[in-house]
């Protein structure tokens, strides 16, 4: 079995030298269902710049020796794009009180060894260290159960997220656009938020 990778918590602005590795990881992992993301290097550079420019963001790196095999990102919601912030404003939730968990990506051969759990623990620890957040939240793409590219063995991560204390809120939905592997151009996808109250 592959040895569990070593995790390193890196402030967002200090993670910029890892842009290439982070972009390649995101493109590789998000090709799989349910995202089916047809990766674009230019988009990745623009997307990750949000984390590199925020003093309170964090990037958790998973390393196997010198190789980065996984990563997890987070930052205060107020620094995110309008499409991510808007659902919270509409519900009367102050963005400055929400810590937004961007994504976790990990190469398949390193899964099943507790790294995903530690990604959540590390990001929540960072949120607690900042001392001003009432809740943490992330969003996940919604695909129909009969999607033609849904693998027969596919198991949603809902139970994993529920064990971490997150609850799906069907009324909190953002919309993102990207090009699926079988699409000629970008289409808009709904992303539903999962939320956890943070104890202080």
N, CA and C atoms as a LAMMPS dump frame, in Angstrom:
ITEM: TIMESTEP
0
ITEM: NUMBER OF ATOMS
600
ITEM: BOX BOUNDS ff ff ff
-5.0000000000000000e+02 5.0000000000000000e+02
-5.0000000000000000e+02 5.0000000000000000e+02
-5.0000000000000000e+02 5.0000000000000000e+02
ITEM: ATOMS id mol type element x y z
1 1 1 N 0.845 -1.199 0
2 1 2 C 0 0 0
3 1 3 C 0.877 1.245 0
4 2 1 N 0.438 2.278 -0.723
5 2 2 C 1.145 3.545 -0.738
6 2 3 C 1.131 4.159 0.651
7 3 1 N 2.266 4.686 1.08
8 3 2 C 2.348 5.308 2.397
9 3 3 C 1.524 6.591 2.437
10 4 1 N 0.877 6.878 3.587
11 4 2 C 0.104 8.118 3.694
12 4 3 C 1.003 9.325 3.465
13 5 1 N 0.529 10.318 2.732
14 5 2 C 1.351 11.501 2.497
15 5 3 C 1.475 12.363 3.75
16 6 1 N 2.471 13.198 3.755
17 6 2 C 2.692 14.153 4.849
18 6 3 C 1.946 15.437 4.535
19 7 1 N 1.208 15.972 5.512
20 7 2 C 0.44 17.194 5.301
21 7 3 C 1.185 18.417 5.818
22 8 1 N 1.057 19.489 5.087
23 8 2 C 1.705 20.752 5.438
24 8 3 C 0.699 21.881 5.254
25 9 1 N 0.482 22.673 6.296
26 9 2 C -0.426 23.815 6.217
27 9 3 C 0.357 25.054 5.785
28 10 1 N -0.033 25.619 4.637
29 10 2 C 0.699 26.738 4.048
30 10 3 C -0.216 27.954 3.922
31 11 1 N 0.188 29.126 4.427
32 11 2 C -0.612 30.328 4.195
33 11 3 C -0.766 30.562 2.693
34 12 1 N -1.956 30.985 2.273
35 12 2 C -2.228 31.151 0.854
36 12 3 C -1.178 31.918 0.074
37 13 1 N -0.74 33.1 0.546
38 13 2 C 0.243 33.867 -0.224
39 13 3 C 1.573 33.137 -0.415
40 14 1 N 1.882 32.2 0.485
41 14 2 C 3.144 31.458 0.36
42 14 3 C 2.987 30.2 -0.492
43 15 1 N 1.771 29.953 -0.977
44 15 2 C 1.525 28.761 -1.792
45 15 3 C 1.668 29.034 -3.287
46 16 1 N 1.867 30.277 -3.664
47 16 2 C 1.928 30.615 -5.093
48 16 3 C 3.005 29.845 -5.857
49 17 1 N 4.169 29.547 -5.251
50 17 2 C 5.167 28.766 -5.992
51 17 3 C 4.666 27.378 -6.409
52 18 1 N 3.573 26.919 -5.799
53 18 2 C 3.041 25.589 -6.119
54 18 3 C 1.923 25.652 -7.156
55 19 1 N 1.765 26.79 -7.82
56 19 2 C 0.691 26.974 -8.789
57 19 3 C 0.618 25.829 -9.797
58 20 1 N 1.742 25.485 -10.398
59 20 2 C 1.747 24.447 -11.42
60 20 3 C 1.252 23.117 -10.891
61 21 1 N 1.736 22.719 -9.721
62 21 2 C 1.329 21.442 -9.132
63 21 3 C -0.145 21.446 -8.762
64 22 1 N -0.624 22.554 -8.191
65 22 2 C -2.025 22.644 -7.791
66 22 3 C -2.944 22.613 -9.007
67 23 1 N -2.565 23.332 -10.058
68 23 2 C -3.388 23.349 -11.266
69 23 3 C -3.466 21.959 -11.888
70 24 1 N -2.333 21.272 -11.964
71 24 2 C -2.329 19.925 -12.554
72 24 3 C -3.168 18.958 -11.728
73 25 1 N -3.107 19.07 -10.419
74 25 2 C -3.909 18.204 -9.554
75 25 3 C -5.4 18.441 -9.784
76 26 1 N -5.797 19.711 -9.778
77 26 2 C -7.212 20.029 -9.963
78 26 3 C -7.717 19.516 -11.31
79 27 1 N -6.954 19.758 -12.363
80 27 2 C -7.368 19.321 -13.692
81 27 3 C -7.488 17.802 -13.754
82 28 1 N -6.521 17.114 -13.139
83 28 2 C -6.54 15.643 -13.188
84 28 3 C -7.695 15.06 -12.379
85 29 1 N -7.864 15.507 -11.149
86 29 2 C -8.877 14.917 -10.272
87 29 3 C -10.291 15.286 -10.722
88 30 1 N -10.493 16.525 -11.153
89 30 2 C -11.833 16.97 -11.516
90 30 3 C -12.279 16.513 -12.902
91 31 1 N -11.436 15.751 -13.608
92 31 2 C -11.889 15.119 -14.849
93 31 3 C -12.907 14.014 -14.553
94 32 1 N -12.795 13.434 -13.362
95 32 2 C -13.664 12.321 -12.999
96 32 3 C -15.072 12.819 -12.651
97 33 1 N -16.044 11.909 -12.751
98 33 2 C -17.398 12.194 -12.306
99 33 3 C -17.371 12.491 -10.808
100 34 1 N -18.12 13.484 -10.318
101 34 2 C -19.22 14.172 -10.983
102 34 3 C -18.858 15.484 -11.688
103 35 1 N -17.572 15.906 -11.634
104 35 2 C -17.247 17.216 -12.2
105 35 3 C -17.029 17.172 -13.712
106 36 1 N -16.356 16.13 -14.207
107 36 2 C -16.148 15.961 -15.652
108 36 3 C -15.516 17.2 -16.272
109 37 1 N -14.63 17.845 -15.51
110 37 2 C -14.045 19.131 -15.87
111 37 3 C -12.983 18.988 -16.952
112 38 1 N -13.202 19.676 -18.065
113 38 2 C -12.217 19.715 -19.145
114 38 3 C -11.261 20.86 -18.822
115 39 1 N -10.186 20.533 -18.107
116 39 2 C -9.31 21.517 -17.489
117 39 3 C -8.712 22.551 -18.416
118 40 1 N -8.534 23.744 -17.855
119 40 2 C -7.993 24.866 -18.6
120 40 3 C -6.946 25.568 -17.729
121 41 1 N -5.706 25.605 -18.173
122 41 2 C -4.606 26.152 -17.378
123 41 3 C -4.808 27.635 -17.074
124 42 1 N -5.336 28.384 -18.033
125 42 2 C -5.553 29.813 -17.822
126 42 3 C -6.592 30.041 -16.724
127 43 1 N -7.665 29.243 -16.739
128 43 2 C -8.678 29.368 -15.701
129 43 3 C -8.087 29.019 -14.338
130 44 1 N -7.282 27.971 -14.291
131 44 2 C -6.685 27.552 -13.029
132 44 3 C -5.827 28.669 -12.425
133 45 1 N -5.061 29.337 -13.268
134 45 2 C -4.21 30.432 -12.796
135 45 3 C -5.047 31.546 -12.195
136 46 1 N -6.144 31.886 -12.874
137 46 2 C -7.026 32.946 -12.374
138 46 3 C -7.728 32.51 -11.094
139 47 1 N -8.207 31.261 -11.063
140 47 2 C -8.924 30.755 -9.887
141 47 3 C -8.015 30.737 -8.652
142 48 1 N -6.834 30.185 -8.798
143 48 2 C -5.94 30.039 -7.652
144 48 3 C -5.369 31.371 -7.18
145 49 1 N -5.359 32.381 -8.048
146 49 2 C -4.868 33.7 -7.654
147 49 3 C -5.666 34.274 -6.493
148 50 1 N -6.954 33.903 -6.393
149 50 2 C -7.787 34.371 -5.28
150 50 3 C -7.197 33.921 -3.95
151 51 1 N -6.706 32.698 -3.899
152 51 2 C -6.131 32.164 -2.661
153 51 3 C -4.744 32.745 -2.397
154 52 1 N -3.969 32.94 -3.455
155 52 2 C -2.619 33.473 -3.289
156 52 3 C -2.633 34.93 -2.835
157 53 1 N -3.703 35.648 -3.144
158 53 2 C -3.757 37.08 -2.834
159 53 3 C -4.433 37.383 -1.502
160 54 1 N -4.961 36.367 -0.837
161 54 2 C -5.688 36.564 0.424
162 54 3 C -4.8 36.201 1.611
163 55 1 N -4.568 37.139 2.487
164 55 2 C -3.674 36.919 3.628
165 55 3 C -4.207 35.875 4.601
166 56 1 N -5.543 35.652 4.615
167 56 2 C -6.142 34.725 5.577
168 56 3 C -6.489 33.376 4.957
169 57 1 N -6.126 33.157 3.716
170 57 2 C -6.414 31.868 3.081
171 57 3 C -5.396 30.824 3.527
172 58 1 N -5.707 29.56 3.227
173 58 2 C -4.8 28.477 3.59
174 58 3 C -4.844 27.409 2.504
175 59 1 N -3.702 26.793 2.27
176 59 2 C -3.597 25.662 1.357
177 59 3 C -2.938 24.52 2.128
178 60 1 N -3.605 23.386 2.192
179 60 2 C -3.05 22.205 2.839
180 60 3 C -2.441 21.338 1.739
181 61 1 N -1.149 21.137 1.795
182 61 2 C -0.462 20.317 0.806
183 61 3 C -0.267 18.909 1.343
184 62 1 N -0.483 17.914 0.505
185 62 2 C -0.198 16.519 0.844
186 62 3 C 1.009 16.104 0.012
187 63 1 N 2.075 15.7 0.678
188 63 2 C 3.329 15.399 -0.009
189 63 3 C 3.734 13.94 0.166
190 64 1 N 4.244 13.393 -0.896
191 64 2 C 4.93 12.105 -0.855
192 64 3 C 6.352 12.405 -1.301
193 65 1 N 7.228 12.563 -0.322
194 65 2 C 8.568 13.037 -0.637
195 65 3 C 8.487 14.457 -1.161
196 66 1 N 9.057 14.699 -2.334
197 66 2 C 9.001 16.031 -2.934
198 66 3 C 7.769 16.226 -3.813
199 67 1 N 7.007 15.162 -4.037
200 67 2 C 5.852 15.25 -4.932
201 67 3 C 4.609 15.683 -4.173
202 68 1 N 3.878 16.648 -4.724
203 68 2 C 2.593 17.059 -4.158
204 68 3 C 1.519 16.168 -4.763
205 69 1 N 0.878 15.372 -3.918
206 69 2 C -0.094 14.378 -4.393
207 69 3 C -1.523 14.748 -4.036
208 70 1 N -1.688 15.841 -3.303
209 70 2 C -3.019 16.286 -2.922
210 70 3 C -2.956 17.693 -2.38
211 71 1 N -4.108 18.34 -2.315
212 71 2 C -4.175 19.697 -1.778
213 71 3 C -5.604 20.024 -1.387
214 72 1 N -5.735 20.951 -0.439
215 72 2 C -7.039 21.387 0.025
216 72 3 C -6.951 22.881 0.322
217 73 1 N -7.97 23.645 -0.08
218 73 2 C -7.902 25.096 0.033
219 73 3 C -9.078 25.652 0.823
220 74 1 N -8.894 26.849 1.371
221 74 2 C -9.976 27.522 2.095
222 74 3 C -9.609 28.986 2.293
223 75 1 N -10.651 29.804 2.466
224 75 2 C -10.453 31.231 2.745
225 75 3 C -11.748 31.828 3.264
226 76 1 N -11.692 33.014 3.881
227 76 2 C -12.939 33.656 4.305
228 76 3 C -13.846 33.902 3.104
229 77 1 N -15.129 33.625 3.259
230 77 2 C -16.075 33.725 2.15
231 77 3 C -16.085 35.113 1.52
232 78 1 N -15.846 36.141 2.307
233 78 2 C -15.933 37.513 1.792
234 78 3 C -14.944 37.784 0.665
235 79 1 N -13.913 36.952 0.526
236 79 2 C -12.925 37.14 -0.539
237 79 3 C -13.259 36.337 -1.789
238 80 1 N -14.341 35.574 -1.739
239 80 2 C -14.712 34.773 -2.894
240 80 3 C -15.442 35.623 -3.936
241 81 1 N -15.747 34.99 -5.065
242 81 2 C -16.443 35.692 -6.143
243 81 3 C -17.912 35.89 -5.796
244 82 1 N -18.561 36.821 -6.503
245 82 2 C -19.942 37.193 -6.187
246 82 3 C -20.903 36.009 -6.261
247 83 1 N -20.686 35.103 -7.22
248 83 2 C -21.618 33.984 -7.366
249 83 3 C -21.576 33.039 -6.163
250 84 1 N -20.452 33.017 -5.443
251 84 2 C -20.329 32.185 -4.246
252 84 3 C -20.916 32.901 -3.028
253 85 1 N -20.712 34.192 -2.968
254 85 2 C -21.178 34.974 -1.819
255 85 3 C -22.692 35.192 -1.842
256 86 1 N -23.248 35.417 -3.028
257 86 2 C -24.644 35.839 -3.16
258 86 3 C -25.66 34.96 -2.423
259 87 1 N -25.564 33.612 -2.495
260 87 2 C -26.573 32.797 -1.795
261 87 3 C -26.612 33.049 -0.285
262 88 1 N -25.473 33.371 0.303
263 88 2 C -25.424 33.63 1.742
264 88 3 C -26.033 34.991 2.067
265 89 1 N -25.728 35.991 1.258
266 89 2 C -26.334 37.31 1.468
267 89 3 C -27.855 37.218 1.367
268 90 1 N -28.33 36.438 0.402
269 90 2 C -29.775 36.298 0.209
270 90 3 C -30.447 35.636 1.398
271 91 1 N -29.691 34.855 2.147
272 91 2 C -30.224 34.186 3.347
273 91 3 C -29.941 34.982 4.619
274 92 1 N -29.345 36.168 4.465
275 92 2 C -29.063 37.009 5.622
276 92 3 C -27.848 36.574 6.422
277 93 1 N -26.965 35.779 5.808
278 93 2 C -25.74 35.33 6.473
279 93 3 C -24.585 36.25 6.079
280 94 1 N -23.909 36.806 7.055
281 94 2 C -22.8 37.722 6.794
282 94 3 C -21.6 36.947 6.237
283 95 1 N -21.118 37.278 5.042
284 95 2 C -19.984 36.549 4.452
285 95 3 C -18.733 36.562 5.316
286 96 1 N -18.536 37.644 6.073
287 96 2 C -17.334 37.735 6.903
288 96 3 C -17.363 36.786 8.091
289 97 1 N -18.501 36.119 8.315
290 97 2 C -18.616 35.153 9.417
291 97 3 C -18.584 33.715 8.924
292 98 1 N -18.364 33.529 7.614
293 98 2 C -18.357 32.194 7.019
294 98 3 C -16.968 31.888 6.471
295 99 1 N -16.446 30.709 6.802
296 99 2 C -15.164 30.262 6.265
297 99 3 C -15.458 29.276 5.148
298 100 1 N -14.996 29.607 3.953
299 100 2 C -15.337 28.843 2.759
300 100 3 C -14.25 27.827 2.434
301 101 1 N -14.65 26.579 2.317
302 101 2 C -13.737 25.5 1.965
303 101 3 C -13.799 25.294 0.456
304 102 1 N -12.7 25.603 -0.217
305 102 2 C -12.702 25.586 -1.672
306 102 3 C -12.842 24.197 -2.265
307 103 1 N -11.835 23.369 -2.115
308 103 2 C -11.889 22.005 -2.63
309 103 3 C -10.789 21.17 -2.002
310 104 1 N -10.945 19.869 -2.109
311 104 2 C -9.901 18.918 -1.748
312 104 3 C -9.676 18.006 -2.943
313 105 1 N -8.426 17.862 -3.341
314 105 2 C -8.075 16.965 -4.442
315 105 3 C -6.93 16.066 -3.984
316 106 1 N -7.04 14.788 -4.313
317 106 2 C -6.049 13.805 -3.882
318 106 3 C -5.958 12.717 -4.936
319 107 1 N -4.745 12.356 -5.306
320 107 2 C -4.575 11.309 -6.304
321 107 3 C -5.175 9.994 -5.793
322 108 1 N -5.776 9.203 -6.683
323 108 2 C -6.509 8.005 -6.262
324 108 3 C -5.708 7.04 -5.404
325 109 1 N -4.438 6.87 -5.697
326 109 2 C -3.652 5.874 -4.972
327 109 3 C -3.383 6.257 -3.521
328 110 1 N -3.706 7.492 -3.131
329 110 2 C -3.483 7.936 -1.754
330 110 3 C -4.789 8.05 -0.964
331 111 1 N -5.883 7.648 -1.56
332 111 2 C -7.173 7.744 -0.884
333 111 3 C -7.388 6.554 0.049
334 112 1 N -8.33 6.719 0.972
335 112 2 C -8.653 5.646 1.899
336 112 3 C -7.71 5.524 3.068
337 113 1 N -6.894 6.568 3.311
338 113 2 C -5.923 6.525 4.413
339 113 3 C -6.113 7.679 5.396
340 114 1 N -7.297 8.299 5.34
341 114 2 C -7.606 9.353 6.3
342 114 3 C -7.187 10.751 5.896
343 115 1 N -6.657 10.918 4.697
344 115 2 C -6.193 12.242 4.279
345 115 3 C -7.369 13.209 4.135
346 116 1 N -8.487 12.728 3.592
347 116 2 C -9.653 13.588 3.437
348 116 3 C -10.149 14.128 4.764
349 117 1 N -10.149 13.283 5.804
350 117 2 C -10.549 13.72 7.145
351 117 3 C -9.605 14.806 7.637
352 118 1 N -8.324 14.598 7.442
353 118 2 C -7.333 15.573 7.918
354 118 3 C -7.421 16.88 7.144
355 119 1 N -7.787 16.822 5.873
356 119 2 C -7.99 18.059 5.118
357 119 3 C -9.044 18.93 5.806
358 120 1 N -10.15 18.315 6.226
359 120 2 C -11.185 19.074 6.927
360 120 3 C -10.666 19.573 8.277
361 121 1 N -9.981 18.729 9.012
362 121 2 C -9.476 19.121 10.327
363 121 3 C -8.513 20.298 10.231
364 122 1 N -7.632 20.259 9.269
365 122 2 C -6.636 21.318 9.114
366 122 3 C -7.291 22.641 8.72
367 123 1 N -8.247 22.589 7.816
368 123 2 C -8.893 23.834 7.396
369 123 3 C -9.761 24.419 8.507
370 124 1 N -10.45 23.56 9.238
371 124 2 C -11.252 24.052 10.35
372 124 3 C -10.357 24.618 11.455
373 125 1 N -9.208 23.995 11.68
374 125 2 C -8.259 24.521 12.671
375 125 3 C -7.795 25.916 12.273
376 126 1 N -7.563 26.106 10.985
377 126 2 C -7.162 27.432 10.508
378 126 3 C -8.289 28.434 10.727
379 127 1 N -9.519 28.031 10.45
380 127 2 C -10.663 28.914 10.687
381 127 3 C -10.749 29.312 12.156
382 128 1 N -10.575 28.344 13.047
383 128 2 C -10.613 28.638 14.489
384 128 3 C -9.476 29.584 14.89
385 129 1 N -8.316 29.439 14.264
386 129 2 C -7.186 30.302 14.611
387 129 3 C -7.442 31.759 14.249
388 130 1 N -8.301 31.991 13.267
389 130 2 C -8.64 33.359 12.877
390 130 3 C -9.677 33.967 13.811
391 131 1 N -10.46 33.106 14.476
392 131 2 C -11.301 33.525 15.591
393 131 3 C -12.51 34.383 15.285
394 132 1 N -13.051 34.338 14.069
395 132 2 C -14.196 35.215 13.777
396 132 3 C -15.29 34.556 12.929
397 133 1 N -15.301 33.239 12.89
398 133 2 C -16.25 32.558 12.016
399 133 3 C -17.289 31.764 12.803
400 134 1 N -18.549 31.869 12.352
401 134 2 C -19.643 31.132 12.964
402 134 3 C -19.852 29.771 12.308
403 135 1 N -19.464 29.676 11.043
404 135 2 C -19.705 28.439 10.306
405 135 3 C -18.676 28.269 9.201
406 136 1 N -18.533 27.003 8.774
407 136 2 C -17.729 26.661 7.605
408 136 3 C -18.675 26.107 6.556
409 137 1 N -18.338 26.3 5.289
410 137 2 C -19.222 25.84 4.221
411 137 3 C -18.428 25.509 2.972
412 138 1 N -18.942 24.577 2.209
413 138 2 C -18.39 24.275 0.891
414 138 3 C -19.554 23.916 -0.014
415 139 1 N -19.31 23.859 -1.314
416 139 2 C -20.376 23.477 -2.227
417 139 3 C -19.932 22.33 -3.128
418 140 1 N -20.894 21.562 -3.577
419 140 2 C -20.629 20.391 -4.414
420 140 3 C -21.604 20.379 -5.584
421 141 1 N -21.117 19.937 -6.731
422 141 2 C -21.944 19.935 -7.934
423 141 3 C -23.099 18.944 -7.809
424 142 1 N -24.233 19.321 -8.379
425 142 2 C -25.406 18.454 -8.385
426 142 3 C -25.583 17.862 -9.782
427 143 1 N -25.49 16.55 -9.881
428 143 2 C -25.709 15.856 -11.145
429 143 3 C -26.931 14.95 -10.998
430 144 1 N -27.727 14.803 -12.045
431 144 2 C -28.893 13.906 -11.956
432 144 3 C -28.467 12.46 -11.734
433 145 1 N -29.302 11.709 -11.03
434 145 2 C -28.971 10.312 -10.716
435 145 3 C -28.803 9.468 -11.967
436 146 1 N -29.466 9.874 -13.054
437 146 2 C -29.375 9.098 -14.292
438 146 3 C -28.408 9.716 -15.304
439 147 1 N -27.452 10.499 -14.812
440 147 2 C -26.476 11.122 -15.716
441 147 3 C -25.773 10.039 -16.53
442 148 1 N -25.654 10.207 -17.844
443 148 2 C -25.087 9.147 -18.689
444 148 3 C -23.633 8.793 -18.392
445 149 1 N -22.896 9.702 -17.747
446 149 2 C -21.494 9.409 -17.442
447 149 3 C -21.27 9.011 -15.985
448 150 1 N -22.341 8.78 -15.265
449 150 2 C -22.211 8.353 -13.87
450 150 3 C -21.708 6.907 -13.844
451 151 1 N -20.551 6.645 -13.243
452 151 2 C -20.022 5.274 -13.196
453 151 3 C -20.905 4.364 -12.348
454 152 1 N -20.956 3.113 -12.708
455 152 2 C -21.781 2.156 -11.976
456 152 3 C -21.352 2.034 -10.518
457 153 1 N -20.059 2.22 -10.252
458 153 2 C -19.525 2.048 -8.892
459 153 3 C -19.507 3.352 -8.095
460 154 1 N -20.007 4.426 -8.683
461 154 2 C -19.902 5.741 -8.043
462 154 3 C -20.671 5.796 -6.722
463 155 1 N -19.993 6.292 -5.666
464 155 2 C -20.619 6.479 -4.362
465 155 3 C -20.472 7.952 -3.977
466 156 1 N -21.574 8.685 -3.833
467 156 2 C -21.486 10.092 -3.426
468 156 3 C -20.792 10.23 -2.072
469 157 1 N -20.237 11.402 -1.816
470 157 2 C -19.509 11.643 -0.571
471 157 3 C -20.406 12.167 0.554
472 158 1 N -21.71 12.134 0.34
473 158 2 C -22.623 12.719 1.327
474 158 3 C -22.393 12.182 2.741
475 159 1 N -22.285 10.867 2.897
476 159 2 C -22.128 10.293 4.237
477 159 3 C -20.794 10.693 4.865
478 160 1 N -19.755 10.811 4.044
479 160 2 C -18.448 11.258 4.535
480 160 3 C -18.554 12.684 5.071
481 161 1 N -19.231 13.558 4.322
482 161 2 C -19.37 14.946 4.763
483 161 3 C -20.245 15.037 6
484 162 1 N -21.289 14.22 6.069
485 162 2 C -22.153 14.232 7.244
486 162 3 C -21.387 13.81 8.501
487 163 1 N -20.477 12.865 8.353
488 163 2 C -19.661 12.433 9.493
489 163 3 C -18.725 13.54 9.967
490 164 1 N -18.403 14.467 9.103
491 164 2 C -17.56 15.606 9.472
492 164 3 C -18.388 16.71 10.125
493 165 1 N -19.712 16.51 10.201
494 165 2 C -20.587 17.49 10.837
495 165 3 C -21.249 18.467 9.896
496 166 1 N -21.153 18.234 8.592
497 166 2 C -21.749 19.141 7.607
498 166 3 C -23.148 18.663 7.214
499 167 1 N -24.008 19.636 6.923
500 167 2 C -25.366 19.334 6.513
501 167 3 C -25.672 20.065 5.21
502 168 1 N -26.292 19.35 4.31
503 168 2 C -26.644 19.93 3.011
504 168 3 C -27.806 20.898 3.175
505 169 1 N -27.662 22.081 2.574
506 169 2 C -28.718 23.09 2.631
507 169 3 C -29.232 23.326 1.208
508 170 1 N -30.338 22.701 0.816
509 170 2 C -30.84 22.805 -0.555
510 170 3 C -31.194 24.224 -0.98
511 171 1 N -31.341 25.137 -0.008
512 171 2 C -31.692 26.512 -0.344
513 171 3 C -30.463 27.38 -0.587
514 172 1 N -29.29 26.842 -0.335
515 172 2 C -28.04 27.565 -0.603
516 172 3 C -27.408 26.966 -1.854
517 173 1 N -27.564 27.633 -2.97
518 173 2 C -27.078 27.113 -4.249
519 173 3 C -26.345 28.206 -5.012
520 174 1 N -25.143 27.906 -5.462
521 174 2 C -24.386 28.79 -6.345
522 174 3 C -24.348 28.156 -7.729
523 175 1 N -23.97 28.955 -8.715
524 175 2 C -23.878 28.44 -10.081
525 175 3 C -22.496 28.736 -10.648
526 176 1 N -21.865 27.699 -11.182
527 176 2 C -20.544 27.798 -11.78
528 176 3 C -20.627 27.341 -13.233
529 177 1 N -19.731 27.863 -14.055
530 177 2 C -19.68 27.45 -15.456
531 177 3 C -18.33 26.838 -15.778
532 178 1 N -18.366 25.691 -16.416
533 178 2 C -17.154 25.086 -16.965
534 178 3 C -17.56 24.152 -18.098
535 179 1 N -16.574 23.704 -18.847
536 179 2 C -16.827 22.824 -19.978
537 179 3 C -16.62 21.381 -19.564
538 180 1 N -17.68 20.584 -19.682
539 180 2 C -17.553 19.151 -19.432
540 180 3 C -16.718 18.511 -20.542
541 181 1 N -16.219 17.333 -20.264
542 181 2 C -15.37 16.631 -21.23
543 181 3 C -16.074 16.396 -22.558
544 182 1 N -17.39 16.222 -22.533
545 182 2 C -18.122 15.933 -23.765
546 182 3 C -18.878 17.141 -24.301
547 183 1 N -18.536 18.337 -23.818
548 183 2 C -19.219 19.544 -24.265
549 183 3 C -18.332 20.37 -25.19
550 184 1 N -18.97 21.096 -26.088
551 184 2 C -18.233 21.972 -27
552 184 3 C -17.943 23.325 -26.363
553 185 1 N -18.756 23.721 -25.377
554 185 2 C -18.543 24.993 -24.697
555 185 3 C -19.045 24.894 -23.265
556 186 1 N -18.763 25.929 -22.483
557 186 2 C -19.142 25.936 -21.075
558 186 3 C -20.658 25.931 -20.902
559 187 1 N -21.088 25.254 -19.839
560 187 2 C -22.484 25.325 -19.416
561 187 3 C -22.506 25.571 -17.909
562 188 1 N -23.625 26.07 -17.436
563 188 2 C -23.753 26.407 -16.016
564 188 3 C -24.238 25.201 -15.223
565 189 1 N -23.585 24.966 -14.068
566 189 2 C -23.965 23.848 -13.199
567 189 3 C -24.341 24.367 -11.814
568 190 1 N -25.377 23.776 -11.187
569 190 2 C -25.719 24.148 -9.817
570 190 3 C -24.78 23.471 -8.817
571 191 1 N -24.385 24.238 -7.813
572 191 2 C -23.516 23.728 -6.745
573 191 3 C -24.217 24.003 -5.416
574 192 1 N -24.579 22.954 -4.701
575 192 2 C -25.304 23.088 -3.438
576 192 3 C -24.327 23.117 -2.27
577 193 1 N -24.603 23.99 -1.301
578 193 2 C -23.705 24.156 -0.159
579 193 3 C -24.003 23.161 0.964
580 194 1 N -22.929 22.8 1.63
581 194 2 C -22.958 22.032 2.867
582 194 3 C -22.378 22.945 3.949
583 195 1 N -23.034 22.97 5.119
584 195 2 C -22.679 23.947 6.153
585 195 3 C -22.492 23.256 7.504
586 196 1 N -21.53 23.777 8.261
587 196 2 C -21.276 23.28 9.616
588 196 3 C -21.107 24.463 10.557
589 197 1 N -21.794 24.396 11.69
590 197 2 C -21.606 25.433 12.709
591 197 3 C -20.271 25.203 13.41
592 198 1 N -19.518 26.274 13.599
593 198 2 C -18.21 26.162 14.251
594 198 3 C -18.348 26.622 15.705
595 199 1 N -17.903 25.785 16.605
596 199 2 C -17.936 26.129 18.015
597 199 3 C -16.731 26.99 18.354
598 200 1 N -16.99 27.995 19.183
599 200 2 C -15.895 28.884 19.586
600 200 3 C -15.746 28.876 21.095
